Amino acid sequence: MTEEFLNKIAIFQKNEIRRVVYKNEWWFAVIDIIETLTGTDRPRKYWSDLKKKLKDEGNELSEKIGQLKLLAQDGKMRETDCANTETLFRIIQSIPSPKAEPFKRWLAKVGYERVQEIDDPELGMKRTRALYRAKGYPEDWIENRMRGIVIRDELTEEWQKRGVGNQKDYAILTAEISKATFGVTPSEYKKLKRLKRENLRDHMNDFELIFNMLGERATTEIHRNENSAGLKKLKSDAKAGGDIAGGAREKLETRLGHTVVSKDNYLPKRKRRIDAA
């Protein structure tokens, strides 16, 4: 699965840890690990001091740290210090924390699950369903979300085949669909829902997910039907696919007498209060 959420969030004791598949294994954001283990509100400073301390002790970890792009709190993809499971075990040994041992067990389990998912990709979908259930999402929402993941994967694979080569182009095409479907870009949508680092689709209601799926599925079919290639044509198709979903949304809104685009999100009430402060 290529969908952003699946590659970039793991959960340890209700703490979100960003991750990405690199060289066919999980790499994790080091500052997220440090924040989880120590509870510090300055994880970057802690990591900077720890790196210096390790270097002074002759423990060279810098060669094992990768600068990989992960979603930051400002909603942008930024290069972040990441490490694989083996390197993280070495880092954790230098962090005094009562959570260290349970975290090591969790880390080993997550790494093993990655090996399983390579052999059986369906396991990844099953674990994603379980994660949503654990977060309290209703079953009908989960069904829509999982279907949306499949549709998104089909679309991104189609874009790859047709010449889309970087993250910026993906963002341009995604924004085109969203603007035509909902009247707002993904970044504008996230502001409306008061989201920061969270995945937008994880905070859509049923209708939002359905119209989002329609826009992306229509775009995929237009690409195939017209054998589209090149960013300019793909962008035109993306708007056309979004227009189809946007037209359906507007008809429903006229009949219902209210907008489908919602400010609501699935953040816990406590987190909403913190974000609003």
Protein Blocks (a to p, Z undefined) as FASTA:
>chain_A
ZZfklmmccceehiacddddeehiacddfklmmmmmnopablmlmmmmmmmmmmmnopaf
klmpccdddddfkopacddddddfklmmmmmmmpccfklmmmmmmmmmmmmmmmmmmmmm
mlmmmmmmmmmmmnopafklmmmmmmmmmmmmmmmmmmmmnopabfklmmmmmmmmmmmm
nopafklmmmmnopakbcfklmccfklmmmmmmmmmmmmmmmmmnopghjklmmmmmmmm
mmmmmmmmmmmmmmnopafbdfbdcbdfklmmmmmZZ
